[in-house]
Amino acid sequence: VIGILLAVTAVFFIACYIGFYMLVVSPPRFDLNKPNALMGPDFPAMVDRLHADLKKLSQYPSEPVTVVTDDGLKLFGTFYPNPDGAKITIVCLHGYSSSGRGDFGSRALGYLQSGYNVLLANHRHHAKSEGKYIGFGVLDRKDVRLWLEAANARIPNGEIFISGVSMGGATAMQASCLPMPENVKGIIEDCGYTSVKEEFEFQCRRVVRFVPRLTLKVIDFYMRKIAGYGIDEVNSVDCVKNANIPIMFIHGDSDNFVPTEMVYRVYEACRSEKELYVVPGAAHAMAEFKNPAEYYDRVNAFIYKYSDLLKKTK
């Protein structure tokens, strides 16, 4: 009996480690050529548009960006100066298991066409950026300062807005209470989650219909001991309570990956100036695709409202 219990315990801990590994080290990749239930029925059409927009984006001048984190990792991004000249830069933070180009290929083009410079960041352990572990925003929020400094180095005396999608949206919210340069004027947060813990619990309920709390505790143990952070270490709700810059909250009302109820909680908690934009029929990270004209009208209005430079040049 003791032998059986030891064997079952060993299998359980090995299974939890595999769960940790698949979440933080080597997540499964989506097939971009197939429908994805998490991203909604518009996903294949969005992918087609992304490929077309990436071809257009490649025609814009660009330069590589490298930053070094406080723990010595090299992170790589791309800066797109607006051909018409611009003093406002959008620093773009992508989502889980994606990249700057993957999540912001179309958005970067939209921002450039709206008259801004664009800096596409790649989080640690994504694209060519160094790092062994995905940070889920908990680690990445500390790196945001580096991307802001890189933007300021390229456009001195300009203004910056942070745009984050999914994990990038959570990263932006979690960075909102940290010290930032005075020329950072606002955050555009699109479908970010409240916390890693609550997102994990939601996915458990969606997939297996209950929350395996012991399993999550063991995965949390591995994350803390190996990756250096825990699943309940940072909560976006708590961070936006202490935000010191305006935040625009965007979410689709058909989001089955990061539930829409999360955006109402972070919006209500936010104590800085704020706006809420919930897009009917939009699944996860699909708000821009669902209605791009209205999306950029709303985003550009937010940028204009809080940009001192745009008011001076009108």
C-alpha positions in Angstrom: 0.0 0.0 0.0 2.8 2.4 0.9 4.5 1.6 -2.4 1.3 2.3 -4.3 0.8 5.7 -2.4 4.4 6.7 -3.2 3.9 5.8 -6.9 0.7 7.8 -7.1 2.3 10.7 -5.3 5.3 10.6 -7.7 3.0 10.5 -10.7 1.0 13.4 -9.4 4.1 15.6 -8.9 5.4 14.6 -12.3 2.1 15.6 -13.9 2.1 18.9 -12.1 5.6 19.5 -13.4 4.5 18.8 -16.9 1.7 21.3 -16.4 4.2 23.9 -15.2 6.4 23.1 -18.2 3.6 23.4 -20.7 2.4 26.7 -19.2 5.6 28.5 -18.5 8.4 26.9 -20.6 6.9 25.3 -23.7 3.2 26.2 -24.4 1.4 24.4 -27.2 1.3 26.4 -30.5 -1.9 27.3 -32.3 -2.3 26.3 -35.9 -2.9 29.6 -37.5 -4.5 27.9 -40.5 -7.3 26.2 -38.5 -10.3 27.6 -36.5 -9.6 28.2 -32.9 -12.5 28.0 -30.4 -10.7 30.3 -27.9 -10.4 33.0 -30.5 -13.8 32.8 -32.0 -15.2 32.2 -35.5 -13.4 35.3 -36.9 -10.0 33.8 -36.2 -9.2 32.4 -39.7 -10.2 35.7 -41.4 -8.1 37.6 -38.8 -5.1 35.5 -39.6 -5.5 36.2 -43.4 -5.7 39.9 -42.7 -2.6 39.7 -40.4 -0.5 38.1 -43.2 -1.6 40.8 -45.6 -0.9 43.6 -43.1 2.5 42.1 -42.2 3.5 42.4 -45.9 2.4 46.1 -45.8 4.2 46.6 -42.6 7.5 45.3 -44.1 7.5 48.2 -46.5 7.9 50.7 -43.6 11.4 51.6 -42.4 12.4 49.9 -39.2 15.3 49.3 -36.9 16.0 46.7 -34.3 15.8 47.5 -30.6 17.7 45.7 -27.8 17.2 46.2 -24.1 18.8 44.4 -21.2 16.7 43.4 -18.2 17.7 43.9 -14.6 18.5 40.2 -14.4 20.7 40.3 -17.5 18.4 39.1 -20.3 18.5 40.6 -23.8 15.1 41.4 -25.1 14.6 42.2 -28.8 12.0 44.5 -30.4 11.5 46.6 -33.5 11.0 50.3 -33.9 9.0 51.8 -36.8 9.5 55.5 -37.1 6.5 57.1 -38.8 7.6 58.2 -42.4 5.8 61.5 -41.9 7.6 62.3 -38.7 5.8 61.9 -35.3 6.5 62.8 -31.7 4.1 60.2 -30.3 5.2 56.6 -29.9 3.0 53.6 -29.2 4.9 50.9 -27.2 3.2 47.6 -27.9 3.1 44.6 -25.6 2.0 41.3 -27.0 0.2 38.4 -25.5 1.0 34.9 -24.3 3.0 32.6 -26.6 2.9 35.2 -29.4 5.2 38.1 -30.5 5.2 41.8 -31.3 4.5 41.0 -35.0 2.0 38.2 -34.2 -0.3 40.3 -32.1 0.5 43.8 -33.5 1.0 43.2 -37.2 -2.3 44.7 -38.0 -2.4 47.1 -35.0 1.1 48.4 -35.8 -0.1 49.2 -39.3 -3.1 50.9 -37.9 -1.0 53.0 -35.5 1.4 54.0 -38.2 -1.5 55.0 -40.5 -2.9 57.0 -37.6 0.3 59.1 -37.5 2.3 57.5 -34.7 5.7 55.8 -34.3 5.5 52.1 -33.2 7.8 50.1 -30.9 7.0 46.4 -30.9 8.4 44.7 -27.8 9.0 40.9 -27.5 8.7 39.7 -23.9 11.2 37.4 -22.2 11.1 33.8 -23.6 9.2 35.0 -26.7 10.4 35.4 -30.3 14.2 36.0 -30.1 14.2 37.5 -26.6 16.2 35.6 -24.0 14.8 34.0 -20.9 13.8 30.5 -20.0 10.4 31.2 -18.6 7.2 33.1 -19.6 6.6 35.9 -17.2 2.8 36.3 -17.5 3.3 40.0 -16.9 4.5 39.5 -13.4 8.1 39.5 -14.6 7.4 41.5 -17.8 5.9 44.5 -16.0 9.4 45.3 -14.7 10.7 45.3 -18.2 8.2 47.9 -19.5 10.4 50.7 -18.2 13.2 49.5 -20.5 11.0 49.7 -23.6 9.9 53.2 -22.6 13.5 54.3 -22.2 14.2 52.8 -25.7 11.3 54.8 -27.2 12.5 58.0 -25.5 16.0 57.4 -26.8 14.7 57.4 -30.4 12.2 60.2 -30.1 13.5 62.7 -27.5 10.9 65.2 -26.2 8.1 63.0 -27.5 5.1 61.3 -25.8 4.4 57.6 -25.2 1.3 55.5 -25.0 1.4 51.9 -24.0 -0.7 49.4 -25.9 -1.1 45.9 -24.6 -3.1 42.9 -25.7 -4.1 39.9 -23.6 -1.0 39.1 -21.5 0.4 42.4 -22.8 -2.7 44.1 -21.5 -2.2 42.5 -18.1 1.4 43.5 -18.2 0.4 47.1 -18.9 -2.0 47.2 -16.1 0.5 45.6 -13.7 3.0 48.3 -14.7 0.5 51.1 -14.3 1.4 51.6 -10.6 5.2 51.6 -11.2 7.2 54.8 -11.7 7.2 55.9 -15.3 8.7 58.8 -17.3 6.5 61.9 -17.2 5.9 61.7 -20.9 4.0 58.4 -20.7 0.5 59.7 -21.2 -1.7 56.7 -21.1 -2.4 53.0 -21.4 -4.6 51.2 -24.0 -5.3 47.9 -22.4 -7.0 45.2 -24.6 -8.5 42.0 -23.0 -5.9 41.6 -20.2 -6.7 39.4 -17.2 -7.0 40.3 -13.5 -4.3 37.9 -12.3 -2.5 34.7 -13.4 -4.2 32.8 -10.6 -7.7 33.8 -11.7 -7.0 33.2 -15.4 -5.7 29.7 -14.5 -8.8 29.0 -12.4 -11.1 30.2 -15.2 -9.4 27.9 -17.7 -9.7 25.0 -15.3 -13.5 25.6 -14.9 -13.8 25.9 -18.7 -11.9 22.7 -19.5 -12.4 20.3 -16.6 -15.4 22.0 -14.9 -13.7 22.5 -11.5 -10.6 24.1 -10.0 -8.0 21.5 -8.9 -6.6 23.6 -6.1 -4.0 21.1 -5.0 -2.7 20.8 -8.5 -2.5 24.6 -8.9 -0.7 24.9 -5.6 2.0 22.4 -6.7 2.3 24.2 -10.1 2.6 27.5 -8.1 5.4 25.8 -6.1 7.3 24.9 -9.2 6.8 28.4 -10.6 8.1 30.1 -7.5 11.1 27.7 -7.1 12.1 27.5 -10.8 10.7 30.6 -12.6 10.9 33.0 -9.7 7.3 34.1 -9.3 4.0 32.8 -8.1 0.6 32.7 -9.8 -1.0 35.0 -7.2 1.9 37.4 -6.8 0.5 40.3 -8.8 -3.2 41.3 -9.4 -4.1 43.8 -12.0 -7.1 45.0 -9.9 -4.7 46.0 -7.1 -2.3 47.6 -9.5 -4.8 49.9 -11.3 -6.1 51.1 -7.9 -2.7 52.9 -7.7 -2.4 53.8 -11.4 -0.9 57.2 -12.0 -1.8 57.6 -15.7 -5.1 57.3 -17.7 -6.2 53.8 -18.9 -8.5 52.8 -21.7 -10.0 49.4 -21.1 -11.0 47.4 -24.1 -12.6 43.9 -24.2 -14.9 41.8 -26.4 -18.2 40.8 -24.9 -17.8 37.3 -26.4 -14.4 36.6 -24.9 -14.1 32.9 -23.9 -10.4 33.0 -23.0 -10.2 36.0 -20.7 -13.8 36.4 -19.4 -15.4 39.8 -20.1 -16.3 40.2 -16.4 -12.7 40.8 -15.7 -12.6 44.1 -17.6 -15.5 45.4 -15.5 -13.6 44.6 -12.3 -10.4 46.3 -13.4 -12.3 49.3 -14.7 -14.2 49.8 -11.5 -11.0 49.4 -9.4 -9.0 51.9 -11.5 -8.6 55.3 -9.7 -6.9 57.2 -12.5 -8.8 58.7 -15.4 -10.3 55.9 -17.4 -12.5 54.8 -20.3 -14.3 51.5 -21.1 -14.9 50.2 -24.6 -16.7 46.8 -24.8 -17.0 45.5 -28.4 -20.2 43.5 -29.2 -19.5 40.1 -30.7 -15.7 40.3 -30.3 -13.9 37.2 -29.1 -10.5 37.2 -27.4 -8.1 39.8 -28.8 -10.6 40.4 -31.7 -11.9 43.8 -30.8 -9.7 45.6 -33.4 -10.6 43.1 -36.1 -14.3 43.1 -35.4 -14.7 46.8 -36.0 -11.4 48.5 -37.0 -12.9 51.8 -37.9 -14.6 52.3 -34.6 -11.6 50.8 -32.7 -9.2 53.4 -34.1 -11.7 56.2 -33.7 -12.0 55.4 -30.0 -8.3 54.8 -29.5 -7.3 57.9 -31.4 -9.8 60.0 -29.4 -8.2 58.6 -26.2 -4.7 59.5 -27.4 -5.8 63.0 -28.4 -7.5 63.6 -25.1 -4.4 62.9 -23.1 -1.7 64.1 -25.5 -0.3 67.6 -24.8 1.6 67.6 -28.1 -1.5 67.0 -30.3 -3.4 69.8 -28.5 -0.5 72.2 -29.2 -0.3 71.4 -32.9 -4.0 71.6 -33.6 
